[in-house]
């Protein structure tokens, strides 16, 4: 990292101090929320114990689910290591809530690429479409919902489930702020009080002081190798919301009649609890890393979104390079700045579940973790990198500087 780049780094860091203070304020608020939940349910050594086999009477697992429900302000939650990813949890939720001939409507445009085959946008004999579930979508207009079209469509009372994807995925739109989510939920409820409103909450937990369930969402879904796992949970995901919906999801994950009563924790309870305890601080570190990267790359002439001083609703930072090689080199530089597999050079490849070649940089302690500093991108115009994570701000900052140094070295 050259002296010149270090000077640019110091300048960028000075320019973002006001944003850092706001992030720290939210972190303290959410830390109190997490601590209070731990104390309410009297977390103790016994909750760290493990179960195997069926996992009957796992008091630690049951307490974890009460704590998640408390923090997310929901009636119930399903928090399990049996979930492989956020995509898996979303799939379980969709198959749990939808039946043949039901209509599933996405009001934030096309969902994340990994749901294409789940929905049936890309043909798959195991998709929702193959079971007779119908899919519709309403695209966003200038980074906001199409409120009039949504209101008109939902008023017909034939939609079973509405999905909102809070984060942008690989789309060019902005991530959706909670005030917009609140407005669209209120718009929907004016004409339909029965439709299930589900929010894909991945990357958004603890970024703000409230969650979509505080605003009327019926159910939210997220991954534990993102925000709420704090970089410690080794895998898993959650579904949280109304009790009857959580039970339906549990019976789809396990078996009808068994639901939440089974599911061995296999020694994960302590990691899930400890990860949740660290989560407010780790999310704050990820946000600081993103704000720093946004300002630094903007100062270097690239397009950053969100801009350093914009309100944030998730931990994702995009940088548009407009050049394929710069995009690839930046991602490779993130890998070089990682603590694990720093000697590996990621290359674009045909990754399962994606329609374009994808490059993924993540030298992480947990495979695929995106609360740890990572960067990925589909190899398509406008050649935009999607960066997220940072277990500590210091490590995140160093990773970004390493990436910029490698990219500039190759020019």
C-alpha positions in Angstrom: 0.0 0.0 0.0 1.8 3.1 -1.2 2.3 6.3 0.8 0.1 8.1 -1.8 -2.8 5.7 -1.2 -2.4 6.0 2.6 -2.8 9.7 2.3 -5.9 9.3 0.2 -7.1 6.9 2.9 -6.6 9.4 5.7 -8.4 12.1 3.7 -11.4 9.8 3.1 -11.5 8.7 6.7 -11.6 12.3 8.0 -14.5 13.0 5.6 -16.7 10.2 6.9 -16.5 10.9 10.7 -20.0 12.2 10.9 -21.4 9.0 9.3 -19.3 6.9 11.6 -20.9 8.6 14.7 -24.4 7.9 13.4 -23.5 4.2 12.9 -22.1 4.0 16.4 -25.3 5.4 17.8 -27.4 2.7 16.1 -24.9 0.1 17.3 -25.3 1.1 20.9 -29.1 1.1 20.6 -29.2 -2.4 19.0 -26.6 -3.6 21.5 -29.0 -2.7 24.3 -31.8 -4.5 22.5 -29.7 -7.7 22.2 -28.4 -7.5 25.8 -31.9 -7.0 27.2 -33.2 -10.1 25.3 -30.4 -12.2 26.7 -31.2 -11.1 30.2 -35.0 -11.5 29.8 -34.5 -15.2 28.9 -31.8 -15.7 31.5 -29.1 -17.1 29.2 -26.8 -19.4 31.1 -24.2 -22.1 30.6 -26.9 -24.7 30.2 -28.2 -23.1 27.0 -24.8 -23.9 25.3 -25.4 -27.6 25.6 -25.8 -29.8 22.5 -28.3 -32.3 21.3 -28.1 -35.0 18.7 -30.5 -37.3 16.9 -34.1 -35.9 17.0 -33.1 -33.0 19.2 -36.1 -33.2 21.5 -36.2 -30.8 24.5 -33.3 -28.7 23.4 -33.7 -25.8 25.8 -30.9 -23.9 24.2 -32.5 -24.0 20.8 -35.9 -23.0 22.2 -34.3 -20.1 24.1 -32.4 -18.9 21.0 -35.7 -18.8 19.1 -37.4 -16.8 21.8 -34.5 -14.3 21.8 -34.6 -13.9 18.0 -38.3 -13.3 18.2 -37.8 -10.7 21.0 -35.1 -8.8 19.1 -37.0 -8.9 15.8 -40.4 -8.1 17.5 -42.2 -11.1 16.2 -44.5 -13.7 17.7 -42.1 -16.6 17.0 -39.0 -17.5 15.1 -37.3 -20.6 13.6 -33.5 -20.4 13.9 -31.8 -23.6 12.7 -28.4 -24.8 11.5 -30.3 -27.2 9.2 -30.8 -24.2 6.9 -28.0 -24.2 4.5 -28.3 -20.5 3.4 -30.6 -17.6 3.1 -31.8 -19.0 -0.2 -32.7 -22.2 1.5 -34.7 -20.5 4.2 -36.5 -18.4 1.6 -37.3 -21.6 -0.4 -38.6 -23.3 2.7 -40.8 -20.3 3.5 -42.2 -20.1 0.0 -43.0 -23.8 -0.2 -44.5 -23.6 3.3 -46.9 -20.7 2.5 -47.9 -21.4 -1.1 -50.1 -24.1 -2.5 -51.0 -25.1 -6.2 -52.7 -22.3 -8.0 -51.7 -19.7 -5.4 -50.2 -16.4 -6.8 -46.9 -15.2 -5.5 -46.1 -11.5 -6.3 -42.7 -9.8 -6.0 -43.1 -6.0 -5.8 -39.4 -5.2 -5.8 -38.7 -6.6 -9.3 -37.1 -9.9 -10.0 -35.6 -11.5 -6.8 -32.0 -12.5 -6.4 -30.6 -14.8 -9.1 -30.4 -17.9 -6.8 -34.3 -17.8 -6.6 -34.7 -18.1 -10.4 -34.9 -21.9 -10.4 -36.9 -21.9 -7.1 -39.6 -19.8 -8.6 -39.4 -21.3 -12.1 -38.2 -18.3 -14.0 -35.5 -20.7 -15.1 -37.1 -24.1 -15.7 -36.6 -26.7 -12.9 -38.8 -29.7 -12.2 -38.7 -28.9 -8.5 -39.7 -25.3 -8.8 -42.8 -23.6 -7.4 -44.0 -23.3 -11.0 -43.8 -27.1 -11.4 -46.2 -27.4 -8.5 -48.7 -25.0 -10.1 -47.7 -21.8 -8.1 -48.1 -18.7 -10.3 -45.5 -16.0 -10.2 -45.9 -12.3 -11.0 -43.7 -9.3 -10.4 -44.0 -5.5 -10.4 -40.8 -3.6 -11.2 -39.7 -0.6 -9.2 -39.7 2.9 -10.7 -36.7 5.1 -10.0 -35.7 3.2 -6.9 -39.2 3.3 -5.4 -42.3 1.0 -5.5 -44.9 1.4 -8.1 -47.5 2.1 -5.5 -50.5 2.6 -7.8 -49.9 -0.6 -9.8 -49.4 -2.5 -6.5 -52.5 -1.2 -5.0 -54.6 -2.0 -8.1 -53.2 -5.6 -8.3 -53.5 -6.4 -4.7 -57.0 -5.1 -4.4 -58.3 -8.0 -6.5 -57.7 -10.3 -3.4 -56.3 -13.2 -5.4 -52.6 -12.8 -4.3 -51.5 -15.2 -1.6 -48.1 -13.9 -0.8 -46.2 -10.7 -1.5 -42.4 -10.7 -1.4 -40.1 -7.7 -0.9 -36.4 -8.0 -1.2 -34.8 -5.4 1.0 -31.3 -5.6 -0.5 -30.6 -5.0 -4.1 -29.2 -8.4 -5.0 -27.4 -8.1 -8.3 -29.9 -5.6 -9.7 -29.1 -2.0 -10.6 -31.7 -0.5 -8.2 -30.9 0.8 -4.8 -31.6 -1.3 -1.7 -35.0 -0.4 -0.2 -35.1 1.8 2.9 -37.5 1.0 5.7 -39.6 4.2 5.2 -40.4 2.9 1.7 -41.2 -0.5 3.1 -43.5 1.1 5.6 -45.3 3.1 3.0 -45.9 0.1 0.7 -47.1 -2.1 3.5 -49.6 0.6 4.5 -50.7 0.9 0.8 -51.2 -2.8 0.6 -53.2 -3.0 3.9 -55.6 -0.2 2.6 -57.0 -2.7 0.1 -56.0 -6.2 1.4 -55.6 -7.3 5.0 -55.1 -11.0 4.3 -52.2 -11.3 1.9 -49.0 -12.5 3.5 -46.2 -9.9 3.3 -42.8 -11.5 3.4 -39.5 -9.5 3.5 -36.2 -11.0 2.4 -34.2 -9.3 5.2 -30.7 -10.5 4.2 -28.0 -8.0 4.7 -30.4 -5.6 6.5 -30.6 -6.8 10.1 -29.5 -4.3 12.8 -28.5 -1.7 10.2 -31.3 0.5 11.6 -33.0 0.6 14.9 -36.1 -1.3 13.7 -36.8 -4.2 11.4 -39.6 -4.7 8.7 -41.7 -6.6 11.3 -42.0 -3.4 13.3 -43.7 -1.9 10.2 -46.3 -4.6 9.6 -44.4 -7.3 7.7 -45.9 -10.7 8.5 -42.6 -12.6 8.2 -38.9 -11.9 7.6 -36.2 -14.3 6.5 -32.4 -14.0 6.7 -29.1 -15.9 6.9 -26.8 -16.4 10.0 -23.7 -16.2 7.9 -24.7 -12.6 7.3 -25.6 -10.0 9.9 -27.2 -11.8 12.8 -24.5 -14.5 13.0 -21.9 -11.9 13.8 -19.2 -13.8 11.9 -19.3 -16.6 14.5 -22.3 -18.7 13.6 -20.9 -21.4 11.3 -24.1 -21.7 9.2 -27.9 -21.5 9.5 -30.7 -19.0 8.9 -33.9 -17.8 10.4 -37.6 -17.3 9.6 -39.4 -15.0 12.0 -42.9 -13.6 12.1 -46.5 -14.6 12.9 -46.7 -17.8 14.9 -48.8 -19.7 12.4 -46.4 -18.8 9.6 -43.4 -19.9 11.5 -45.0 -23.2 12.4 -45.8 -23.8 8.7 -42.2 -23.1 7.9 -41.0 -25.5 10.6 -43.3 -28.3 9.3 -41.8 -27.8 5.8 -38.2 -27.8 7.2 -38.8 -30.9 9.3 -42.1 -32.8 8.9 -45.8 -32.2 9.4 -46.7 -33.0 13.0 -43.1 -32.5 14.2 -42.4 -28.9 13.3 -40.2 -27.0 15.8 -40.1 -29.9 18.3 -37.2 -31.6 16.5 -33.9 -30.5 15.2 -30.6 -31.3 16.9 -28.2 -28.3 17.5 -25.0 -30.4 17.3 -23.0 -28.0 19.4 -24.0 -24.8 17.6 -26.0 -23.0 20.4 -23.1 -21.2 21.9 -21.8 -20.0 18.5 -25.3 -18.8 17.5 -25.7 -16.9 20.8 -22.2 -15.5 20.8 -22.6 -14.4 17.2 -25.9 -12.7 17.9 -24.3 -10.9 20.9 -21.5 -9.6 18.7 -23.8 -8.8 15.7 -24.6 -5.1 16.5 -20.8 -4.3 16.6 -19.9 -6.4 13.6 -22.8 -4.9 11.5 -21.5 -1.4 12.5 -17.9 -2.4 11.4 -19.3 -3.6 8.1 -21.2 -0.3 7.6 -18.0 1.7 8.4 -16.0 -0.4 6.0 -18.7 0.3 3.3 -18.8 4.1 4.0 -15.0 4.3 3.9 -14.8 2.3 0.6 -17.6 4.5 -0.9 -15.7 7.7 -0.1 -12.3 6.5 -1.1 -13.5 5.0 -4.5 -15.6 8.1 -5.2 -12.5 10.3 -4.6 -10.7 8.1 -7.1 -13.4 8.8 -9.7 -15.6 5.7 -9.6 -19.3 5.5 -9.0 -20.2 4.3 -5.5 -23.7 3.5 -4.4 -24.8 4.3 -1.7 -22.7 7.5 -1.6 -20.8 7.8 1.7 -23.3 10.2 3.2 -26.5 8.5 2.0 -28.8 6.7 4.4 -28.1 2.9 4.5 -30.5 0.1 4.9 -28.1 -2.8 4.4 -24.4 -3.6 4.5 -23.9 -3.8 0.7 -21.7 -1.3 -1.1 -21.5 -1.2 -4.9 -18.7 0.3 -7.0 -19.2 0.7 -10.7 -16.0 0.4 -12.6 -17.3 0.3 -16.2 -14.4 -1.9 -17.1 -14.3 -5.7 -16.9 -10.6 -6.0 -15.9 -10.8 -3.3 -13.2 -13.8 -5.2 -11.7 -11.9 -8.5 -11.7 -8.7 -6.9 -10.2 -10.6 -5.2 -7.4 -12.3 -8.5 -6.4 -8.9 -10.3 -6.6 -7.4 -7.5 -4.4 -10.2 -8.1 -1.8 -9.1 -11.8 -1.7 -5.5 -10.8 -1.2 -6.5 -8.6 1.7 -8.3 -11.4 3.5 -7.0 -13.5 6.4 -7.9 -16.8 4.8 -6.8 -18.0 1.4 -5.1 -14.7 0.7 -2.8 -16.5 -1.8 -5.7 -17.6 -3.9 -6.7 -15.7 -7.1 -10.5 -15.9 -7.7 -11.6 -16.0 -11.4 -15.0 -15.6 -13.0 -16.8 -19.0 -13.4 -20.2 -20.5 -14.2 -21.5 -20.7 -10.6 -24.7 -22.8 -10.0 -27.8 -20.7 -9.6 -26.5 -17.7 -11.6 -27.2 -16.8 -15.2 -23.9 -15.0 -15.8 -20.3 -15.9 -14.9 -19.6 -14.7 -11.3 -16.4 -13.8 -9.5 -16.5 -14.2 -5.8 -13.8 -13.0 -3.4 -14.1 -14.2 0.2 -11.2 -15.2 2.3 -13.5 -16.0 5.2 -13.4 -18.2 8.3 -16.9 -19.4 7.3 -17.3 -20.5 3.7 -19.6 -18.1 1.8 -19.9 -15.7 4.8 -20.8 -12.2 3.6 -20.6 -10.5 7.0 -16.9 -11.1 6.6 -15.3 -8.8 4.0 -16.2 -10.2 0.6 -16.8 -8.9 -2.9 -18.6 -10.5 -5.8 -20.0 -9.6 -9.1 -21.7 -10.9 -12.2 -19.5 -10.4 -15.2 -21.8 -8.2 -17.1 -22.1 -4.5 -17.8 -21.8 -2.0 -16.2 -19.2 -4.1 -14.4 -20.4 -3.4 -10.9 -18.8 -4.9 -7.8 -20.9 -5.8 -4.8 -18.9 -5.5 -1.6 -20.0 -6.2 1.9 -18.8 -7.2 5.3 -15.9 -6.6 7.7 -15.7 -8.3 11.1 -13.8 -5.2 12.3 -13.5 -1.8 10.7 -9.7 -2.0 10.8 -9.5 -5.3 8.9 -12.2 -4.1 6.5 -10.3 -0.8 5.8 -7.1 -2.7 5.2 -8.8 -5.1 2.8 -10.3 -2.2 0.8 -6.9 -0.5 0.6 -5.3 -3.8 -0.6 -7.9 -4.1 -3.3 -7.5 -0.5 -4.5 -3.7 -0.9 -4.5 -3.8 -4.1 -6.6 -6.3 -2.5 -9.0 -4.2 0.6 -9.5 -1.0 -1.3 -9.8 -2.4 -3.1 -12.8 -3.4 0.1 -14.7 
